[in-house]
Amino acid sequence: MITHADQQKIWEEEHKNPYVLLPMDSNDESSGVSLFWDWLKSKGETKSLRGVEMGCGKGRNSIWLAKQGTNMRAFDFSSIAIDEAQKRAAIVGVENDVRFIVQDATKTWPFENESFDFAIDCFASTDIESTDGRSFARDEFLRVLKPGGYLLVYTLSTDDEFHKEMLEKSPAHEKNAFLHPTTGKFEKIFDRAELMNFYKKWKVVEEKRIAKVAKFFGEDYNCKHFWIIFQK
Ligand SMILES: C[S@@+](CC[C@H](N)C(=O)[O-])C[C@H]1O[C@@H](n2cnc3c(N)ncnc32)[C@H](O)[C@@H]1O
């Protein structure tokens, strides 16, 4: 079974030398996050909003959201990723609108209760290697969001071709989870029933499946990610 310390070490290495997840190194926001922003705008709720992103990596989503006029707090347990995110925010000139923090999602977050309008989990909880850790993070989202606040969960599914293959080739200790065959990194993928059960205290306000083609080791794979907006 992989330990939390090993998972963190693997992530520091991935952030130092991007190898498996090249989009996470890019400056372009995730299409799932821009879709969420469009949805928020359609509700007319985007003036001076305050948001938080868990597992923000090098900051592509939070920097983009800050450029849209939001006030962001974003954290990751990788100090290499956070250093880079801070540099990128300064280059873009949004360093006053986004604050990046080194913080483990599985330890109490340094934010006040009910202080955010929205929250982003863009392929982050999928990388927490224990059910206890993922549950803790989910409950921190609940604590820091204002009543009625929104949580975007954009995550991997058991219908994604690459991940399905990984489940067969390199399963981890937990259902629907695998250890990456080259790096050993843990990834949890989900079926819909699991997600609905996991977020049963939340209200689903919007739900889509996002079909896209993703490259892994030079090969194209069809994905069908979950994109769900939950409301506190
Ligand atoms: C797949 S990447 C996604 C990064 C970012 N959300 C994006 O879309 O570019 C997952 C991120 O979660 C971070 N992460 C994994 N476990 C974490 C934990 N326990 N606490 C904080 N960050 C974590 C990793 O360092 C990595 O940056």
The ligand as a Gaussian input file, in Angstrom:
#p B3LYP/6-31G(d) Opt

LIG

0 1
 C       -3.782000      15.948000     -11.376000
 S       -3.028000      17.316000     -10.559000
 C       -4.173000      18.622000     -10.862000
 C       -3.571000      20.003000     -10.677000
 C       -4.519000      21.161000     -10.956000
 N       -5.779000      21.026000     -10.280000
 C       -4.712000      21.343000     -12.444000
 O       -5.830000      21.114000     -12.919000
 O       -3.751000      21.726000     -13.124000
 C       -3.350000      16.923000      -8.845000
 C       -2.682000      17.883000      -7.882000
 O       -3.081000      17.539000      -6.546000
 C       -1.967000      17.704000      -5.699000
 N       -2.217000      16.877000      -4.510000
 C       -2.327000      15.527000      -4.424000
 N       -2.579000      15.154000      -3.167000
 C       -2.649000      16.284000      -2.424000
 C       -2.880000      16.546000      -1.044000
 N       -3.057000      15.564000      -0.163000
 N       -2.899000      17.835000      -0.639000
 C       -2.698000      18.844000      -1.510000
 N       -2.446000      18.662000      -2.819000
 C       -2.431000      17.385000      -3.276000
 C       -0.760000      17.306000      -6.541000
 O        0.451000      17.843000      -6.081000
 C       -1.169000      17.863000      -7.902000
 O       -0.699000      19.169000      -8.072000

